[in-house]
């Protein structure tokens, strides 16, 4: 499959490579996000060694790496003998003085097999590698372990890195490049189902029906995507069944901590600990109203499943696994098609600020804002609010993914709610934005010609 996107990251790595200086690059991000593909694409055409660590004992990991190094340098003696310890490896590379990219993938597995690995690599870098033209990339999927062992102030490797990349899932704006022949509505459906992890998106990059591909992948019990979420949770977590219960509650719409406790039966401390771990993995997230002055201490926080594929999987696959196991895929597909609109509406809300920023970047008419987020208070809610303290301006946006065009009543309701948002100084400049799947009524289109009202049909400014 053709490599796509990641231009900024590739350009950064290329600039570093061209310096001919030694470099230690930390490349990390959640599983399936495309770290390995990025590293290998960068290495293409360059002298390089790629080593994928696994769950072997330390001595066998080193033996395996010895083979790759020996094959690269055509060293029969090394291939037979191997390195005696990790310092032998660093000393060997120093003696060779070759400009070489050495990629060590899944670095956390090395740490698991030998907890002293960060100290060993720190010594190796200080004594040998930092004075030879090696381009060392340490790559890992466990975000917490990568930060703890390579980036945290207490890590032996702290201060040694010359660059770092936290690779994140593709943004929705990238879908136009990934799926150039798909319509906006199709791209939103794909984002709703899969999120931005390229490993999932690649299955859908053909020209066929989304529903046919979905049936042949996620709804097929033999396919890896069917068991993907369960596999990842069991790979990352020690008590997966408890996380399943928590994620199920979130998928059912339990967003407040009190609702989660009632649904799962967990005590507050247990649920909070599990949520903190899921947040660190990028699976869930905590939100507070954008106007909160101290979000971390706010009692108005709510939780949601941040990873779109996890949200889809728990909403439609986890609750219907028996049907799929029995081969009743069409029955599950019918349920998905009947109820996906609700989940797509949520997805449209999550990408609303991205759509607005993308257009505003290219428009002299539209203001940009420093922060974007949701706002709510008791029974009132606004889908998207943008604030800019520098010029005391604020944006209020309503996002509708429904089959009916938006009328002036929606704008009036948004204006009514905006009065309740306490933010900024007296005389603040207010803007209004409506985003719609199905366009706007004639009267609303006329009102949209005002300088402080912006209308979006899908991802297009009207």
N, C-alpha and C positions, 0 to 999 in steps of 0.2 A: 504494500500500500504506500502510495506517495506520501512523503513527509510534508506536513503542512503547518504553517504558522510559526510561532516562536521566533520571530525575526529579531526582536530586541535581545533575547537571550543569546541567540547565535552570534549576533553582531558583537555583543559584549565578550563572549568567549574568543571570537576571532581577533578582536583588538588585543586581548591579553596574550594570545598565542603569538601575535606578530612582534611583541616586544622582545622575544627571545630570552626573557628573564624567567627564573623559576617561579612557579605559581602553585598555590594550594587553594583549590576552589571547592566550596561546600555546595552541593546540589541536593536539595531535599524537597519533599512534598508528598502528599498522600498517595496511596497506591493507585495505579492505573492512570495517573495523570500525564505520563509521557516522559518521565525522567530518563529512562534508558534510551528511548528513541532520540531524545535531544542529544545525549552524550555521544551516541553512536553516529548520529548525523554530523555532529561537529568533528568527530574523529575521521570521517570518511576522507581518504586521500592523504591522511597524515600518518606518520609512524606512531602506532599506538598498541597498547595492550589493554584488553578489556577482561576484567576478572569479576565474576559474579559469586559473591560469598554465599554460603548456605549454612545449614545447621549441623555442620560437622565439628569435631573437636579441633582445637587450635592447630595442632601439629599437622592434621590432614588438610586444613585450609592452606597452610603454608606450603605443603607438599604440592597441592594442586596449583597454586600460583607459581611455584618453581617451574612447573612444566610449561606454562604459558610464556614465562620470561625466557626459558631456555630455547623454546621454539622460535621466539622472536629474534634472538641473537644467534641462533644456530649453534648453540653451545651444548654439544653432546655430553660433556663431563657434568655440567650442571643438571642436565636432564636425568642422568643416572643418579647423581648424588643428592640434588636438591639443596635448598638453603637449610643451614643448621638452626637459625633463628631469624627473627624479623630484622635484626641489625645487619645480618648477612645480606639481606635483600637491599637495604638502603646503601650499604657500602658498595655492593655490586653496581648499582645504578650510578653511583657517584664516579666509579672508576670508568664506566663506559662513556660518560660525558656526551650522551646522545640527546638531541632534542626529541623527546618522546612524551606522548600523552599516556598516562597510566590511570585508568578508570577502575576504581574499586566500588562495585555496586553492592548495595545492601550492607553497607558498613556496620549497621547495628548488629548483624549476625556475627561479625568478628568480635564485637564488644561482648556479645552474649557468650561466645566460646572462650574469650580471654578478657576479663574486666580491665586488665592493665593495658589494653590496646591503645587507648588515647595517650597514655604516658609513653608507650613504646613509639608511637608515631611522632609524638612531640620530640623525643630524643632523636629519632631518625631524621626529622626535618631540620632540627637545629645543628646536628653534627655533620649531616651529609647532603641532604637534598636542597637546602636553601642556597647552596653555592654551585649547583649544577642545573642545566637547563631543563629540568623535568617539569612536566605540566600534570600535577596530581589532582585528580577529581575524586572526592569522597562523596558517594551518592547514597541516599537512604530514604526509605518510605516511612519509617517511624519518626514523625516530626518531633515528638517529645524527646526521644533518645538522641536524635541528631543535634537538636539544640543543646541538650544537656552535655553531650560528649565532645562537641566541636565549637559551639558558639558561646556557651555560658561562661561568665567570668571565672568560675571555679574549675572549668575544664583545663587540663594540661595543654590543649591545643588552642586555647584562647589567645588571640592576638597573632596567631601564625597565618591565618587565612589571608589571601590576597584578593579574594572575591567570594561572594555567596549569591546563590539563586534559590529562592523558595518558589518552586514551580507550582502554579495554581491551575485549577481546571480552566478550560477555555471559557471566555466570556461569551455571552449571547451574540455580541456583535461579530464574533469570529465565525458564527454559523453561516454567514453569507459566503465566506470563502470555503468552508468545509462542505457546504451543500449548495453550490452555485445554481443548480437547476431547480431547487425547491422554492416554493412560495414562502412568504412570511409566515402564513398560518401553519404550513408544514414544518417549518423550522421551529416554531414555538412548540408544536406537538413533540418534536424530537427532543427539544430542551426539557420539556415537561417529563418525558419518560426517562431520559438518559443523563441529564445534566451535562457538564462540560468535560468529562473524562474521555480522552481520545480513544482509549482501549474499547470503550463501549460504542462510541460514535463510528468507529471504523466498520463495524458490522452493518451499519445503515447507510454507508456512502455509495451504495449502488443506486440504480435508477428505479428499482422496483417499488411496489406498494409498501408503505410504512407498516400497515397492518399485517401483510404477508411476512415481512422480515421479523416483526415482533413475534408472530406465531411460531416462526422457525427458530427463534433464539430464546427470548425470555420465557415464552410459554411452552418450551420443549424441555422436559425433565432431564434429558441427556445433555443439554447444552450448558456450558459453563455459566452463562448469565442467569440461568434459573437458580443456581445455588450460590451466585456470587456474593450476595450480602451475608448469607450464613457463613460462607468461607472466610470472608474478611473479618467478621466479628470473632470467629473462633481463632483466627490467626493473631488478632491484635489483643484480645481480652481474655482474662482468666475466668470470668463468670458470665459467659455469653447468654445464658438463659435469662438472667436478670436484666441484661441490656435489651433483650428481645421484648420483655414485658414493658420496659420503659418506652422503647421506640414504637411499640404497638399503641400505647396510650397517646403518644404524640400524633401518630398517624390518624387516630380517631378524633383528633381535634382538641385534646386535653393540653392546653398551653400554659395554664397557671400552675404553679407548684402545688397548690392545694388540690387541684383537679388531678394532677399526676399521682399524688399520694393516695387519693381515694380510689383511683383506677388500679394502681399496682399493689397497694397495701404496704409499700415501703415506708419507713420512717423518714423524716426530713433529712437527717444526716446522710443516710444511705443514698437516697435519691439525688441529693446535691452532689455527692461524691461521684456517682455514676454520670451525672450530667456534665460535670467538669471534665471527666475523661472523654466523653463523646464530643464535647466542645473542642478539646485539644486535638482531636482527630479530624475535625472539620465535618463531622457527621451531623451534629446539632449546633445550635447557636442560641444565645440569649439576646433578646431585644428589649429596649426600653424606648419610651417616647423620645423623639429627637430633641425635645425641649428640656429634657432632664439635665440638670446642672452636674449631678454626680451619678452617672449611670451605674457605676459599680456598686454603689450603696443604695440604689433605688429599690424600693419595694414593689415597684410597678413592672418589674421585668417579667417577660413571658418567654417560653421556649418553643422552638419549632425545629423540624428536621431541615437542616440546611442543604444537605446533599440531595439533589433532585431524584437520583436513581433510588436512593434509600427510601425517600418519600413515596415514590411510585411503587416500589417493591412491597413495602409494608401496607400500602393502601389496597393494592390489587393482587399481589402474588401470595404474600404470607397468609392472608385471610382466605385464599382459594386454592391452597396447595393440594388439597385432597382431590379437587376436580382435575387439576393438571396431572396428578399422579395416576388418575383413572383414565387419562386420555381425553378428557372432555375439554379440550382447549377452546373450541368454538364457543362454548358456554361462558368461559372466562373472558374471551375476547369480546363477546356481546356486552358483558358487564362493564368492561373497560370503556368501550365506545359509548355506552349510555351515560357513564359517570365521569368521563375524562374532562368534560368542559369545566367542572368545578376545580379540578386540579390545574388545568390550563389557566384558569382565572388567577389562581395564586401565582403561577409562573409568570404571567404577564405583569403582575404587580411587582415581582422581584426584579424584573428587567426594566421596569418603567424608568428608573433614574438613569440607567445606562442608555436607553433610547433617547431620553431628553438630552443628556450630556453630549451624545454623539452628534445630534442635530445642532445643538446650541454652539458647539465648537466651530461649526461652519457657518453660523448665522450672525449677522450683526444686529438683528432685531431682538434676539432672545438673550436674556441674561444668564450667566452661570452662577452657581451657588457653591459655597465652600463645603457644605454638608447636606446629605440627603438621608431621609429616613421616614418612618411612619410616625403618626401621632394618634394617641387615643386618650380618652378620659371618661370613665364611667361607661355610658352607653354610646358615646360619640367616637367616631374614628375617621381619619383621613388617610387615604392609601399612600400618599407621597407628599412630603413637605421638604422644601429646600430652604436653607437659611444662609445668609451672608451678613455676618456682623459688621463687616467693613463698610458696607453702604446701607445697612439697616433695611435690607430687602428680604422678602420671603415669598416662596412659591407654594401654592396649594394645588394638589392634583388629585383627580378622581380617575380610577382606572377600571374600565368596564369591558369584560370579555363575554359579551352576550350577543344574541342574535338580533337584537333590536337597536336601531340608531339612537344615539343619545340626543335628548331634547334639552330645552332651556331649563326644565325643572331640575335637572341634575346640577347645572351650574348654580342655580339659586340655592339649592341645598348645600352645596360646597361653600358658597359665600356665607351662608348662615353659620356653618360650623367653624369657618375660619375666624370668626369673631371670638370664639372661645379659646383660641390658641394664644396663650400668654407668652409672648416673646418679643424682644427688641425694644426699641425706644419709641416714644410717641411720634406719630407721623411716618411710621414705617411704610415702605413701598411694597404693595402687594400685587402679585401676579397669580393668574389662575390657568390651569392646564387640565384638559380633558383628553383621555386616551381611550379609544374605542376599537373594538373588533369590527363593528358593522357600520362605522361612519356616524353621520350626524343629520338631524332634521334640517330643513331649509332655514328655519328661524335661528337655530343654534349656529349654523354655518355663517350667517350674517353677523351674529354677535362675535364670532371668532375673528372678525376682521379688526377688532380692537387691538391696540398696542399692548395691552396687559392680559390678553387671553390667547392661549395657544391650543390648537386642536391637532391631535394625532390620530390618523386612521392606520392602525397597526403600528408600523414604525416610520410612517411618512407624515411630515408636517402638512396640514391642509392649507 
